[in-house]
Amino acid sequence: MLALDFPPYRFRFKNSENKRLIFDPLRKIFVILTPEEWVR
């Protein structure tokens, strides 16, 4: 298997109403952090 060398990335998180949100740069909005969002 070929090793991939990705540059580091700084994720943008915030908390709102006891929910963890992550910024999606493609949609340009904060979305609720779910297992599905971790793989996008």
N, C-alpha and C positions, 0 to 999 in steps of 0.2 A: 504494500500500500504506500502511496506517495504521501509524504508529510507536507502539510500546508503551513505556511508561515504568514499568518494574518497580523496586521499591525494592531496595537492595542486600541481599544475603543472605550470612550467614557460614556456610559449610559446615564440618562437623565431620569431621575426618579422623583416622585413627590407623593405625599400622603394626603388623602382627602376623604373625609367621612369614614375613617377607619379602613380605608382601602388603599392598597399600594398601586400607584400608577407609573407607567413608563412612557417616555416620549417616543413616538413613532415619527421619524424624520420624513418618511414618504407621505404619510397622511397629514403630517404637521399638526398632530394633536396628541394629548396624553390619553392613553387607554389603560383599562384595568389590567394589571399584570396577572396573567393566567399562564398555565403551562403551554398553551398554544402560542402566546405572545413571546415566550422565551425562545421559540424556534424560528420566529420570523426574522 
